[in-house]
């Protein structure tokens, strides 16, 4: 449902065509829009840029190629643990403070 106006006194109205129930594979990108190949490629490219996936996108075959998959398991080679990927990226940027944890409330 969307708000009619952007204030505290607005009321909610159902979307055009009435409320709809989404299946688990619908609405992942924007509302009830279908997920396209470009959307998936964008998500994979974002994860590669963040260091959360190791490999490259082979545009000619529409595949994600894992670097080092022949030497060890493709899962181990292609998907590092999130903590190690973030720690490695911060360490190389020179902006690492292991005592500073975002959202950690110290008592």
N, CA, C and O atoms as CSV, one atom per row, in Angstrom:
chain,resi,resn,atom,element,x,y,z
A,1,UNK,N,N,0.837,-1.177,0.000
A,1,UNK,CA,C,0.000,0.000,0.000
A,1,UNK,C,C,0.880,1.238,0.000
A,1,UNK,O,O,1.968,1.231,0.575
A,2,UNK,N,N,0.429,2.262,-0.620
A,2,UNK,CA,C,1.220,3.485,-0.660
A,2,UNK,C,C,0.447,4.619,-0.008
A,2,UNK,O,O,-0.784,4.630,-0.036
A,3,UNK,N,N,1.144,5.548,0.564
A,3,UNK,CA,C,0.512,6.691,1.222
A,3,UNK,C,C,0.078,7.694,0.176
A,3,UNK,O,O,0.765,7.902,-0.824
A,4,UNK,N,N,-1.085,8.326,0.414
A,4,UNK,CA,C,-1.591,9.332,-0.514
A,4,UNK,C,C,-0.760,10.597,-0.411
A,4,UNK,O,O,-0.449,11.211,-1.431
A,5,UNK,N,N,-0.398,10.996,0.783
A,5,UNK,CA,C,0.428,12.183,0.998
A,5,UNK,C,C,1.551,11.810,1.954
A,5,UNK,O,O,1.469,10.808,2.665
A,6,UNK,N,N,2.582,12.612,1.964
A,6,UNK,CA,C,3.733,12.318,2.797
A,6,UNK,C,C,3.642,13.094,4.109
A,6,UNK,O,O,4.482,13.951,4.386
A,7,UNK,N,N,2.627,12.794,4.912
A,7,UNK,CA,C,2.514,13.409,6.228
A,7,UNK,C,C,1.877,12.413,7.189
A,7,UNK,O,O,1.494,11.313,6.787
A,8,UNK,N,N,1.765,12.797,8.451
A,8,UNK,CA,C,1.251,11.873,9.459
A,8,UNK,C,C,-0.247,11.670,9.377
A,8,UNK,O,O,-0.767,10.720,9.961
A,9,UNK,N,N,-0.957,12.537,8.669
A,9,UNK,CA,C,-2.407,12.427,8.581
A,9,UNK,C,C,-2.859,11.743,7.295
A,9,UNK,O,O,-4.050,11.752,6.985
A,10,UNK,N,N,-1.946,11.157,6.551
A,10,UNK,CA,C,-2.329,10.519,5.292
A,10,UNK,C,C,-2.971,9.165,5.561
A,10,UNK,O,O,-2.743,8.547,6.601
A,11,UNK,N,N,-3.760,8.728,4.624
A,11,UNK,CA,C,-4.380,7.409,4.718
A,11,UNK,C,C,-3.770,6.511,3.650
A,11,UNK,O,O,-3.224,6.990,2.656
A,12,UNK,N,N,-3.868,5.230,3.865
A,12,UNK,CA,C,-3.313,4.276,2.910
A,12,UNK,C,C,-4.410,3.790,1.980
A,12,UNK,O,O,-5.539,3.544,2.404
A,13,UNK,N,N,-4.071,3.656,0.728
A,13,UNK,CA,C,-5.009,3.143,-0.263
A,13,UNK,C,C,-4.371,1.948,-0.945
A,13,UNK,O,O,-3.147,1.895,-1.061
A,14,UNK,N,N,-5.167,0.986,-1.401
A,14,UNK,CA,C,-4.579,-0.162,-2.094
A,14,UNK,C,C,-3.974,0.259,-3.428
A,14,UNK,O,O,-4.407,1.255,-4.008
A,15,UNK,N,N,-2.989,-0.471,-3.923
A,15,UNK,CA,C,-2.372,-0.134,-5.208
A,15,UNK,C,C,-3.359,-0.312,-6.356
A,15,UNK,O,O,-4.403,-0.946,-6.203
A,16,UNK,N,N,-3.014,0.254,-7.498
A,16,UNK,CA,C,-3.860,0.112,-8.682
A,16,UNK,C,C,-4.089,-1.363,-8.974
A,16,UNK,O,O,-3.145,-2.153,-8.980
A,17,UNK,N,N,-5.328,-1.730,-9.212
A,17,UNK,CA,C,-5.648,-3.126,-9.487
A,17,UNK,C,C,-5.907,-3.935,-8.233
A,17,UNK,O,O,-6.167,-5.135,-8.323
A,18,UNK,N,N,-5.844,-3.313,-7.065
A,18,UNK,CA,C,-6.108,-4.006,-5.807
A,18,UNK,C,C,-4.874,-4.683,-5.250
A,18,UNK,O,O,-3.856,-4.790,-5.933
A,19,UNK,N,N,-4.960,-5.143,-4.008
A,19,UNK,CA,C,-3.819,-5.816,-3.386
A,19,UNK,C,C,-3.468,-7.106,-4.125
A,19,UNK,O,O,-4.350,-7.792,-4.641
A,20,UNK,N,N,-2.214,-7.424,-4.171
A,20,UNK,CA,C,-1.768,-8.653,-4.824
A,20,UNK,C,C,-0.886,-9.444,-3.871
A,20,UNK,O,O,-0.203,-8.872,-3.022
A,21,UNK,N,N,-0.905,-10.749,-4.016
A,21,UNK,CA,C,-0.013,-11.613,-3.245
A,21,UNK,C,C,1.150,-11.998,-4.152
A,21,UNK,O,O,0.948,-12.486,-5.264
A,22,UNK,N,N,2.351,-11.777,-3.671
A,22,UNK,CA,C,3.536,-12.097,-4.457
A,22,UNK,C,C,4.019,-13.500,-4.123
A,22,UNK,O,O,3.959,-13.939,-2.975
A,23,UNK,N,N,4.495,-14.189,-5.142
A,23,UNK,CA,C,5.143,-15.475,-4.929
A,23,UNK,C,C,6.549,-15.210,-4.402
A,23,UNK,O,O,7.032,-14.082,-4.503
A,24,UNK,N,N,7.222,-16.221,-3.840
A,24,UNK,CA,C,8.552,-15.997,-3.278
A,24,UNK,C,C,9.572,-15.451,-4.274
A,24,UNK,O,O,10.503,-14.753,-3.872
A,25,UNK,N,N,9.419,-15.750,-5.560
A,25,UNK,CA,C,10.405,-15.284,-6.538
A,25,UNK,C,C,10.026,-13.946,-7.151
A,25,UNK,O,O,10.743,-13.467,-8.029
A,26,UNK,N,N,8.947,-13.328,-6.735
A,26,UNK,CA,C,8.524,-12.052,-7.294
A,26,UNK,C,C,8.859,-10.919,-6.338
A,26,UNK,O,O,8.945,-11.116,-5.126
A,27,UNK,N,N,9.045,-9.741,-6.893
A,27,UNK,CA,C,9.238,-8.563,-6.072
A,27,UNK,C,C,10.597,-8.451,-5.428
A,27,UNK,O,O,10.742,-7.749,-4.427
A,28,UNK,N,N,11.599,-9.118,-5.968
A,28,UNK,CA,C,12.920,-9.052,-5.366
A,28,UNK,C,C,13.649,-7.763,-5.691
A,28,UNK,O,O,14.494,-7.323,-4.911
A,29,UNK,N,N,13.347,-7.152,-6.814
A,29,UNK,CA,C,14.079,-5.968,-7.238
A,29,UNK,C,C,13.279,-4.706,-6.977
A,29,UNK,O,O,13.762,-3.801,-6.296
A,30,UNK,N,N,12.083,-4.629,-7.497
A,30,UNK,CA,C,11.277,-3.425,-7.336
A,30,UNK,C,C,9.801,-3.799,-7.395
A,30,UNK,O,O,9.263,-4.046,-8.475
A,31,UNK,N,N,9.149,-3.840,-6.243
A,31,UNK,CA,C,7.733,-4.153,-6.227
A,31,UNK,C,C,7.454,-5.525,-6.787
A,31,UNK,O,O,8.056,-6.512,-6.364
A,32,UNK,N,N,6.538,-5.591,-7.743
A,32,UNK,CA,C,6.197,-6.880,-8.330
A,32,UNK,C,C,6.771,-7.041,-9.734
A,32,UNK,O,O,6.255,-7.820,-10.535
A,33,UNK,N,N,7.852,-6.293,-10.031
A,33,UNK,CA,C,8.498,-6.395,-11.341
A,33,UNK,C,C,9.227,-7.730,-11.463
A,33,UNK,O,O,9.738,-8.262,-10.478
A,34,UNK,N,N,9.268,-8.253,-12.660
A,34,UNK,CA,C,9.991,-9.494,-12.905
A,34,UNK,C,C,11.493,-9.269,-12.772
A,34,UNK,O,O,12.000,-8.195,-13.097
A,35,UNK,N,N,12.194,-10.282,-12.294
A,35,UNK,CA,C,13.646,-10.223,-12.192
A,35,UNK,C,C,14.220,-10.555,-13.561
A,35,UNK,O,O,13.915,-11.603,-14.129
A,36,UNK,N,N,15.056,-9.659,-14.093
A,36,UNK,CA,C,15.647,-9.857,-15.413
A,36,UNK,C,C,17.103,-10.282,-15.286
A,36,UNK,O,O,17.682,-10.235,-14.200
A,37,UNK,N,N,17.685,-10.695,-16.399
A,37,UNK,CA,C,19.094,-11.069,-16.419
A,37,UNK,C,C,19.974,-9.884,-16.030
A,37,UNK,O,O,20.988,-10.061,-15.354
A,38,UNK,N,N,19.596,-8.687,-16.449
A,38,UNK,CA,C,20.362,-7.486,-16.093
A,38,UNK,C,C,20.341,-7.250,-14.583
A,38,UNK,O,O,21.347,-6.823,-14.015
A,39,UNK,N,N,19.211,-7.519,-13.923
A,39,UNK,CA,C,19.121,-7.366,-12.469
A,39,UNK,C,C,20.060,-8.335,-11.755
A,39,UNK,O,O,20.755,-7.955,-10.813
A,40,UNK,N,N,20.074,-9.580,-12.207
A,40,UNK,CA,C,20.943,-10.586,-11.601
A,40,UNK,C,C,22.406,-10.222,-11.824
A,40,UNK,O,O,23.223,-10.336,-10.910
A,41,UNK,N,N,22.739,-9.783,-13.033
A,41,UNK,CA,C,24.115,-9.388,-13.340
A,41,UNK,C,C,24.547,-8.217,-12.466
A,41,UNK,O,O,25.686,-8.177,-12.001
A,42,UNK,N,N,23.641,-7.261,-12.239
A,42,UNK,CA,C,23.951,-6.114,-11.395
A,42,UNK,C,C,24.238,-6.558,-9.961
A,42,UNK,O,O,25.181,-6.067,-9.340
A,43,UNK,N,N,23.438,-7.479,-9.433
A,43,UNK,CA,C,23.641,-7.964,-8.063
A,43,UNK,C,C,24.967,-8.715,-7.939
A,43,UNK,O,O,25.706,-8.525,-6.973
A,44,UNK,N,N,25.263,-9.569,-8.919
A,44,UNK,CA,C,26.516,-10.323,-8.889
A,44,UNK,C,C,27.709,-9.376,-9.004
A,44,UNK,O,O,28.700,-9.544,-8.293
A,45,UNK,N,N,27.624,-8.382,-9.890
A,45,UNK,CA,C,28.712,-7.409,-10.034
A,45,UNK,C,C,28.924,-6.632,-8.741
A,45,UNK,O,O,30.061,-6.332,-8.376
A,46,UNK,N,N,27.847,-6.306,-8.054
A,46,UNK,CA,C,27.952,-5.601,-6.778
A,46,UNK,C,C,28.647,-6.464,-5.731
A,46,UNK,O,O,29.494,-5.971,-4.986
A,47,UNK,N,N,28.297,-7.745,-5.667
A,47,UNK,CA,C,28.937,-8.651,-4.708
A,47,UNK,C,C,30.415,-8.861,-5.034
A,47,UNK,O,O,31.237,-8.993,-4.127
A,48,UNK,N,N,30.758,-8.894,-6.328
A,48,UNK,CA,C,32.165,-9.010,-6.725
A,48,UNK,C,C,32.927,-7.757,-6.308
A,48,UNK,O,O,34.037,-7.853,-5.785
A,49,UNK,N,N,32.339,-6.583,-6.536
A,49,UNK,CA,C,32.996,-5.320,-6.183
A,49,UNK,C,C,33.221,-5.205,-4.676
A,49,UNK,O,O,34.203,-4.602,-4.242
A,50,UNK,N,N,32.328,-5.774,-3.884
A,50,UNK,CA,C,32.459,-5.730,-2.428
A,50,UNK,C,C,33.407,-6.798,-1.894
A,50,UNK,O,O,33.737,-6.799,-0.708
A,51,UNK,N,N,33.845,-7.702,-2.761
A,51,UNK,CA,C,34.736,-8.773,-2.341
A,51,UNK,C,C,34.014,-9.959,-1.729
A,51,UNK,O,O,34.652,-10.837,-1.147
A,52,UNK,N,N,32.687,-10.002,-1.853
A,52,UNK,CA,C,31.917,-11.098,-1.277
A,52,UNK,C,C,31.783,-12.278,-2.230
A,52,UNK,O,O,31.312,-13.344,-1.833
A,53,UNK,N,N,32.191,-12.097,-3.480
A,53,UNK,CA,C,32.295,-13.188,-4.452
A,53,UNK,C,C,33.616,-12.992,-5.180
A,53,UNK,O,O,33.961,-11.871,-5.554
A,54,UNK,N,N,34.353,-14.070,-5.381
A,54,UNK,CA,C,35.641,-13.966,-6.067
A,54,UNK,C,C,35.528,-14.622,-7.430
A,54,UNK,O,O,35.323,-15.831,-7.535
A,55,UNK,N,N,35.663,-13.818,-8.469
A,55,UNK,CA,C,35.554,-14.315,-9.827
A,55,UNK,C,C,35.248,-13.176,-10.770
A,55,UNK,O,O,35.519,-12.014,-10.467
A,56,UNK,N,N,34.685,-13.509,-11.906
A,56,UNK,CA,C,34.328,-12.489,-12.888
A,56,UNK,C,C,33.095,-12.942,-13.655
A,56,UNK,O,O,32.755,-14.125,-13.675
A,57,UNK,N,N,32.434,-11.982,-14.284
A,57,UNK,CA,C,31.249,-12.276,-15.081
A,57,UNK,C,C,31.690,-12.494,-16.519
A,57,UNK,O,O,32.308,-11.618,-17.122
A,58,UNK,N,N,31.375,-13.659,-17.068
A,58,UNK,CA,C,31.652,-13.956,-18.472
A,58,UNK,C,C,30.414,-13.556,-19.267
A,58,UNK,O,O,29.443,-14.309,-19.339
A,59,UNK,N,N,30.454,-12.374,-19.860
A,59,UNK,CA,C,29.284,-11.841,-20.558
A,59,UNK,C,C,28.896,-12.681,-21.772
A,59,UNK,O,O,27.714,-12.789,-22.097
A,60,UNK,N,N,29.871,-13.272,-22.438
A,60,UNK,CA,C,29.562,-14.039,-23.651
A,60,UNK,C,C,28.719,-15.278,-23.351
A,60,UNK,O,O,27.893,-15.683,-24.169
A,61,UNK,N,N,28.926,-15.877,-22.180
A,61,UNK,CA,C,28.157,-17.079,-21.837
A,61,UNK,C,C,27.165,-16.851,-20.701
A,61,UNK,O,O,26.521,-17.793,-20.239
A,62,UNK,N,N,27.039,-15.599,-20.249
A,62,UNK,CA,C,26.118,-15.256,-19.156
A,62,UNK,C,C,26.349,-16.126,-17.922
A,62,UNK,O,O,25.415,-16.715,-17.379
A,63,UNK,N,N,27.605,-16.196,-17.489
A,63,UNK,CA,C,27.956,-17.012,-16.329
A,63,UNK,C,C,28.897,-16.269,-15.408
A,63,UNK,O,O,29.569,-15.316,-15.802
A,64,UNK,N,N,28.928,-16.733,-14.165
A,64,UNK,CA,C,29.886,-16.247,-13.185
A,64,UNK,C,C,31.013,-17.265,-13.112
A,64,UNK,O,O,30.784,-18.426,-12.772
A,65,UNK,N,N,32.221,-16.840,-13.426
A,65,UNK,CA,C,33.377,-17.732,-13.411
A,65,UNK,C,C,34.125,-17.549,-12.094
A,65,UNK,O,O,34.486,-16.430,-11.729
A,66,UNK,N,N,34.353,-18.636,-11.394
A,66,UNK,CA,C,35.023,-18.610,-10.098
A,66,UNK,C,C,36.525,-18.731,-10.309
A,66,UNK,O,O,36.996,-19.650,-10.979
A,67,UNK,N,N,37.273,-17.795,-9.731
A,67,UNK,CA,C,38.731,-17.853,-9.806
A,67,UNK,C,C,39.249,-18.895,-8.818
A,67,UNK,O,O,38.842,-18.899,-7.656
A,68,UNK,N,N,40.131,-19.766,-9.262
A,68,UNK,CA,C,40.736,-20.773,-8.398
A,68,UNK,C,C,39.879,-21.997,-8.161
A,68,UNK,O,O,40.141,-22.761,-7.233
A,69,UNK,N,N,38.855,-22.200,-8.982
A,69,UNK,CA,C,37.955,-23.344,-8.782
A,69,UNK,C,C,38.621,-24.668,-9.113
A,69,UNK,O,O,38.180,-25.711,-8.630
A,70,UNK,N,N,39.675,-24.655,-9.929
A,70,UNK,CA,C,40.343,-25.914,-10.274
A,70,UNK,C,C,41.288,-26.372,-9.166
A,70,UNK,O,O,41.572,-27.564,-9.056
A,71,UNK,N,N,41.778,-25.444,-8.343
A,71,UNK,CA,C,42.721,-25.794,-7.281
A,71,UNK,C,C,42.018,-26.280,-6.018
A,71,UNK,O,O,42.550,-27.119,-5.291
A,72,UNK,N,N,40.821,-25.754,-5.756
A,72,UNK,CA,C,40.062,-26.166,-4.573
A,72,UNK,C,C,38.574,-26.085,-4.874
A,72,UNK,O,O,38.182,-25.763,-5.995
A,73,UNK,N,N,37.777,-26.365,-3.918
A,73,UNK,CA,C,36.324,-26.379,-4.111
A,73,UNK,C,C,35.830,-25.033,-4.646
A,73,UNK,O,O,36.246,-23.989,-4.144
A,74,UNK,N,N,34.951,-25.035,-5.653
A,74,UNK,CA,C,34.432,-23.773,-6.185
A,74,UNK,C,C,33.721,-22.930,-5.131
A,74,UNK,O,O,33.781,-21.701,-5.176
A,75,UNK,N,N,33.054,-23.573,-4.192
A,75,UNK,CA,C,32.361,-22.820,-3.143
A,75,UNK,C,C,33.367,-22.118,-2.240
A,75,UNK,O,O,33.192,-20.945,-1.911
A,76,UNK,N,N,34.407,-22.820,-1.842
A,76,UNK,CA,C,35.431,-22.222,-0.980
A,76,UNK,C,C,36.186,-21.125,-1.730
A,76,UNK,O,O,36.483,-20.078,-1.156
A,77,UNK,N,N,36.496,-21.356,-3.003
A,77,UNK,CA,C,37.255,-20.381,-3.792
A,77,UNK,C,C,36.422,-19.160,-4.162
A,77,UNK,O,O,36.952,-18.049,-4.205
A,78,UNK,N,N,35.146,-19.338,-4.428
A,78,UNK,CA,C,34.327,-18.247,-4.949
A,78,UNK,C,C,33.587,-17.429,-3.923
A,78,UNK,O,O,33.249,-16.274,-4.183
A,79,UNK,N,N,33.323,-18.002,-2.751
A,79,UNK,CA,C,32.537,-17.299,-1.748
A,79,UNK,C,C,33.272,-17.291,-0.415
A,79,UNK,O,O,33.125,-18.221,0.378
A,80,UNK,N,N,34.067,-16.244,-0.156
A,80,UNK,CA,C,34.753,-16.152,1.131
A,80,UNK,C,C,33.750,-15.828,2.243
A,80,UNK,O,O,32.632,-15.390,1.971
A,81,UNK,N,N,34.152,-16.042,3.475
A,81,UNK,CA,C,33.266,-15.662,4.577
A,81,UNK,C,C,33.130,-14.141,4.586
A,81,UNK,O,O,34.106,-13.440,4.317
A,82,UNK,N,N,31.949,-13.620,4.889
A,82,UNK,CA,C,31.753,-12.159,4.844
A,82,UNK,C,C,32.731,-11.396,5.731
A,82,UNK,O,O,33.238,-10.350,5.327
A,83,UNK,N,N,33.006,-11.908,6.945
A,83,UNK,CA,C,33.913,-11.189,7.832
A,83,UNK,C,C,35.294,-11.060,7.211
A,83,UNK,O,O,35.886,-9.981,7.238
A,84,UNK,N,N,35.816,-12.150,6.651
A,84,UNK,CA,C,37.168,-12.092,6.080
A,84,UNK,C,C,37.214,-11.170,4.867
A,84,UNK,O,O,38.208,-10.474,4.661
A,85,UNK,N,N,36.151,-11.155,4.060
A,85,UNK,CA,C,36.129,-10.273,2.886
A,85,UNK,C,C,36.105,-8.807,3.300
A,85,UNK,O,O,36.824,-7.988,2.729
A,86,UNK,N,N,35.287,-8.475,4.284
A,86,UNK,CA,C,35.201,-7.087,4.747
A,86,UNK,C,C,36.493,-6.682,5.437
A,86,UNK,O,O,36.983,-5.573,5.230
A,87,UNK,N,N,37.053,-7.574,6.262
A,87,UNK,CA,C,38.308,-7.276,6.957
A,87,UNK,C,C,39.437,-7.051,5.960
A,87,UNK,O,O,40.227,-6.121,6.123
A,88,UNK,N,N,39.523,-7.888,4.931
A,88,UNK,CA,C,40.569,-7.753,3.915
A,88,UNK,C,C,40.440,-6.430,3.164
A,88,UNK,O,O,41.440,-5.756,2.916
A,89,UNK,N,N,39.215,-6.059,2.802
A,89,UNK,CA,C,38.997,-4.808,2.079
A,89,UNK,C,C,39.374,-3.614,2.946
A,89,UNK,O,O,40.037,-2.694,2.467
A,90,UNK,N,N,38.969,-3.609,4.196
A,90,UNK,CA,C,39.289,-2.498,5.095
A,90,UNK,C,C,40.787,-2.431,5.372
A,90,UNK,O,O,41.347,-1.341,5.484
A,91,UNK,N,N,41.441,-3.591,5.484
A,91,UNK,CA,C,42.871,-3.610,5.755
A,91,UNK,C,C,43.655,-3.009,4.592
A,91,UNK,O,O,44.606,-2.258,4.809
A,92,UNK,N,N,43.263,-3.332,3.359
A,92,UNK,CA,C,43.962,-2.796,2.192
A,92,UNK,C,C,43.685,-1.317,1.998
A,92,UNK,O,O,44.516,-0.606,1.432
A,93,UNK,N,N,42.531,-0.837,2.456
A,93,UNK,CA,C,42.228,0.587,2.356
A,93,UNK,C,C,42.972,1.385,3.418
A,93,UNK,O,O,43.008,2.614,3.355
A,94,UNK,N,N,43.569,0.694,4.399
A,94,UNK,CA,C,44.303,1.382,5.451
A,94,UNK,C,C,43.397,1.966,6.522
A,94,UNK,O,O,43.849,2.752,7.354
A,95,UNK,N,N,42.135,1.596,6.510
A,95,UNK,CA,C,41.168,2.156,7.442
A,95,UNK,C,C,40.634,1.047,8.339
A,95,UNK,O,O,39.431,0.786,8.366
A,96,UNK,N,N,41.539,0.393,9.077
A,96,UNK,CA,C,41.110,-0.720,9.914
A,96,UNK,C,C,41.306,-0.371,11.387
A,96,UNK,O,O,42.389,0.039,11.804
A,97,UNK,N,N,40.253,-0.540,12.153
A,97,UNK,CA,C,40.293,-0.390,13.600
A,97,UNK,C,C,39.503,-1.560,14.160
A,97,UNK,O,O,38.272,-1.532,14.165
A,98,UNK,N,N,40.196,-2.584,14.632
A,98,UNK,CA,C,39.524,-3.796,15.077
A,98,UNK,C,C,38.714,-3.589,16.347
A,98,UNK,O,O,37.884,-4.432,16.688
A,99,UNK,N,N,38.939,-2.478,17.057
A,99,UNK,CA,C,38.160,-2.188,18.257
A,99,UNK,C,C,36.847,-1.492,17.938
A,99,UNK,O,O,35.959,-1.444,18.790
A,100,UNK,N,N,36.699,-0.950,16.732
A,100,UNK,CA,C,35.488,-0.235,16.340
A,100,UNK,C,C,34.566,-1.187,15.589
A,100,UNK,O,O,34.863,-1.594,14.466
A,101,UNK,N,N,33.451,-1.538,16.214
A,101,UNK,CA,C,32.474,-2.430,15.600
A,101,UNK,C,C,31.186,-1.645,15.414
A,101,UNK,O,O,30.595,-1.212,16.404
A,102,UNK,N,N,30.723,-1.443,14.168
A,102,UNK,CA,C,29.493,-0.681,13.948
A,102,UNK,C,C,28.299,-1.324,14.651
A,102,UNK,O,O,28.073,-2.529,14.532
A,103,UNK,N,N,27.546,-0.522,15.375
A,103,UNK,CA,C,26.353,-1.004,16.052
A,103,UNK,C,C,26.603,-1.699,17.378
A,103,UNK,O,O,25.655,-2.126,18.037
A,104,UNK,N,N,27.863,-1.822,17.781
A,104,UNK,CA,C,28.178,-2.497,19.033
A,104,UNK,C,C,28.061,-1.497,20.168
A,104,UNK,O,O,28.767,-0.489,20.190
A,105,UNK,N,N,27.177,-1.773,21.103
A,105,UNK,CA,C,26.975,-0.887,22.249
A,105,UNK,C,C,27.815,-1.413,23.394
A,105,UNK,O,O,27.624,-2.537,23.857
A,106,UNK,N,N,28.744,-0.588,23.845
A,106,UNK,CA,C,29.607,-0.980,24.961
A,106,UNK,C,C,29.006,-0.433,26.252
A,106,UNK,O,O,28.597,0.726,26.317
A,107,UNK,N,N,28.958,-1.281,27.275
A,107,UNK,CA,C,28.321,-0.884,28.539
A,107,UNK,C,C,29.269,-0.373,29.561
A,107,UNK,O,O,28.854,-0.010,30.662
